[in-house]
Amino acid sequence: MADNLPPDASPEASATEDELIAFLSNSASYGTSTTARVEIIETHAARVFLAGEKAYKIKKPVTLPFLDFSTEPQRREALAREFELNHPHAPQIYLALGSINRDRAGALTFSEGNPVEPVLVMNRFAQENLLARIAENGPLSRDTARALAAMIAQYHRAAPPAPSASGAAIIREVIDQLAGELEGIAPPGREPLADEFAHLAHAELARIAPLLGARARAGDVRRCHGDLHLGNIVMLDGAPVAFDALEFDERLATTDVLYDLAFILMDLDVRGDRSAANALLNAYVTAAPTGGEIEGLSTLPLFLATRAAVRGVVALERVRQEADRKKRESETRRGLAYVEAAKAYLAPAPPVLVAVGGLSGTGKSTLAAAIAPRVGPAPGALVLRTDVERKNLFGVSETQRLTADHYTEAVSARVYARLYDKSEQALSAGHAVIFDGVSARVEERDRIASIALKAGCKFVGLWLDAPLETQVARVGSRRGDASDSDATVVRAQAERDVGPMSWARIDAGQTPEHTLAQAREILGLSSSDEQRP
């Protein structure tokens, strides 16, 4: 795909859109007998032609409110920026920026000739490996959610900070644009939607504006992916890979890292997979790519709402372009559901502190993970686990085993103190917390309860009991877990006197489902709580 022009090449340096589509749709253009059929994927601003093992992307010559690809230099600049942004994170997808040329005879070609249109050359991947497709077939696994968090955390860790950017101004412009567009496309009888969303969103923005400014100065506003939803992430060799980062507007893509994260959290949540959204959020906060994640939880109601409103506006805009009545009705319902979800995010549930205690092997972490999506504001509670915090304290991976020196009373006191502080921070940010630790000492349990009292939020303490041999069997079967407890630890713990117990006791000796049912009853949770946006 040479960009150089032969001395006797045709001076004609342009091609019509129809010419380009016809050329790229023709399997013979790619010079291989294996390309029997070319598939086309269209977006609002681009076309991707799937030919054999490769994909060829061109920009449409369009001018939209948020981009201008009307000229060839603008399209070339956009594709060059797209390659620059995406190749470092997805080198297995993004291969080169090439050119469609016109040869001496005036025909379009990938060989030498007069360049007429830029094209981004990529390796093709199976569409069924898109996370959006995978999510359609059921909830994402916890392992996939955690892998997603690791990928996104690494992406944000490597992203260049923009400390001079105004975090509040960026979001304010997005809210105003969304409200304006909603006003023009709301279905008959739903015209107040625009004002309702704008009122709630601006009120929330006013509340957190100082925080957004502080986060920008601290380095939490960065040049992010900008369009991080399930349709722009693919599983390759078992690992999630982000692609198609927003390239046409540096200002729009330079935003708070939690706003970037909020797109995929919202995407999972509105699809009804709050468990995956919660697991993703917790793993991301644990990874701490920029360091301001817990205080930043205060931004999530507005960030989730704004991302949902974006999806709602896009869906309602499609209604005006759709000729089929049934499809118009479907897109209208979809768009309105997103806007209603946006309003719901802006009226979050109050924070609550739930403590899950019990000796090793009673199923604390299993229960904590199960109830987290059902507690507090979307997408559920922050789980603070002593086993994980201990590994963080010593800078090792969750699965690396520690020695007895790491389990002294002094070390445990440090671990609990760190989680007390994090609990206070999260509750102050309006987020719910699940404190997952043995909490065998009365003073530990009292301290946890006092944190909720100080924050003015509801507290529920759950104490799990299980037969000793059940505990031993459970710790013996653990694989890839942060806990280092073994049978010796379990039997030693059994000799402890945990003192008077004011927390609600749960029989945790049967199935995890049985344990969850008891906890749900104590917490006053219904089976549908996890599904609410």
Secondary structure, DSSP 8 states (H G I E B T S, - for coil): ------TT--S-----HHHHHHHHH-GGGGT-TT---EEEEE-SSEEEEEETTEEEEEE-S-EETTEE--SHHHHHHHHHHHHHHHTTT-TTTEEEEEEEEE-TTS-EESSSSEEEEEEEEEE---GGGBHHHHHHTS---HHHHHHHHHHHHHHHHHS-B-TTS-HHHHHHHHHHHHHHHHHHH--TT-THHHHHHHHHHHHHHHHHHHHHHHHHHTT-EEE--S--SGGGEEEETTEEEE-----S-HHHHEEEHHHHHHHHHHHHHHTT-HHHHHHHHHHHHHH-SSS-TTGGGGGHHHHHHHHHHHHHHHHHHHHHH---HHHHHHHHHHHHHHHHHHHHHTS----EEEEEEESTTS-HHHHHHHHGGGSSSTT--EEEEHHHHHHHHTT--TTS---GGGGSHHHHHHHHHHHHHHHHHHHHTT--EEEES---SHHHHHHHHHHHHHHT-EEEEEEEE--HHHHHHHHHH--S-S----HHHHHHHTT-------SEEEE-SS-HHHHHHHHHHHHT--TTGGG--
